[in-house]
Amino acid sequence: MPEKIIESCNIKRLEILDEKGNIDESLMPPLSDEQIKKMYELLVLSRAFDRRALNLQREGRLGTYASILGQEASQIGSAFALEKSDWIFPSFREMGVYITMGYPLHMMYQYWSGDERGVKGPDGLNIFPVCVPVGTQIPHAVGAAMGVKYKKDKKAVIAYFGDGGTSEGDFHEGMNFAGVFKLPVVFICQNNHWAISVPREKQTASKTFAQKAFAYGFEGLQVDGNDIFAVYRATKAAVDRAKNGDGPTFIECVTYRMSDHTTSDDALRYRPKEEVEAWKAKDPILRLKLFLEKKGLWNEKYQKEIDEKSKAVIDEAVKMEEKIERPSPKDMFEFTYEKMTQRQMRQIKDA
């Protein structure tokens, strides 16, 4: 009998906004001028938040911090497509998602200062705490998606992770489970090219990360992660599919980590300067600014206004965070379990 091809896959890449601020009109999502300006203002605020966090860390006022520099469009473009009722499972580098969803800024600074109370989600937001262990939030998201399906809620579940997370067993288990049960979950991989010091080419032999979805029976696509319109369009379509009962989607956002992995890392030891410089020209904020300028929606006065507003908002957030009474060391004993164990009760006496 002759050999037969029984299956094949094609991976699409979506691009709408180029580095010069030009768009493909046929692919442009239906966004008003006010919505696009809101996107830009969120990009600016997120970068200002990030810059202040780095400064605070260097001053000893925050702990180790993971910068989002260069990845803002992947985060804000995707979060802009979500509703507050959707469930969000972040990793440790999604500050732009938190900001877009309206999470209190002072609470994020509170978390990065070492106070876990900063990730006690406020009412009205279904966003889970920062997840530092790589990939462990993916099965959690899939479990939540199973719950959403059982309850027949009109909600989507979104799991964020980096390219390094795709090498974890949690990723493959979560993807397989989501595919088998056709769950309402959107997997968003921020492919920033580096898993700490491990480059993308040593992370996988696949030509794309998006094609991994094919093995689990659902759609995967790649987008220019520095193109906020492409990210938004892809995420909105995936969220709509999830809510309509059409199952999961994997979105690979190709972006770049322009900063160190965290403030305890030195990327100069393993990453060529030429690579970083090449990606600076692809800055997601710069390209949206050029688009706005061409449409007559940006000028120096507008930029000054949003810069000053962002600074004022962040100044107030820092003041609020630093006024919060520090937690008691006993909290780590009292809030680990519903009731303290015998061992904890002995230890707390010596605390």
Number of C-alpha atoms within 10 A of each C-alpha: 3 4 5 6 6 5 5 6 10 10 16 13 16 19 21 21 23 18 18 14 19 15 16 10 9 7 14 15 14 9 11 9 12 10 12 17 17 14 21 23 18 24 25 18 23 25 22 18 26 19 14 17 25 21 12 18 16 14 10 11 15 19 20 17 22 21 24 25 20 22 29 29 30 32 29 26 28 28 24 21 17 23 14 14 15 18 22 27 25 25 23 18 24 24 25 28 26 23 20 21 19 13 19 15 20 20 23 24 27 22 19 21 21 15 18 16 13 21 19 12 15 13 6 10 17 17 23 18 19 21 18 12 10 18 26 19 26 28 21 16 26 29 18 21 28 20 14 21 20 10 9 11 14 15 22 29 28 30 22 25 26 22 24 23 24 20 14 14 14 18 19 20 14 21 27 18 16 27 22 13 14 20 28 33 33 26 28 24 25 25 27 20 19 21 17 15 15 13 16 17 11 10 17 14 9 10 10 16 24 24 22 19 22 18 14 19 17 20 22 26 22 24 25 22 31 31 30 29 29 27 31 26 22 23 26 19 12 27 26 18 18 25 22 13 15 16 25 32 32 26 28 28 32 23 25 24 20 19 18 20 19 16 15 11 14 14 17 10 8 11 15 10 10 8 11 14 11 10 16 13 12 18 21 28 23 17 21 28 19 18 20 19 14 12 11 9 15 17 11 8 9 11 14 11 11 16 15 12 14 20 16 11 15 21 14 13 19 20 11 15 20 14 8 12 7 11 12 8 10 12 10 13 17 15 10 11 10 7 11 14 13 8 8 15 13 11 12 15 8 6 8
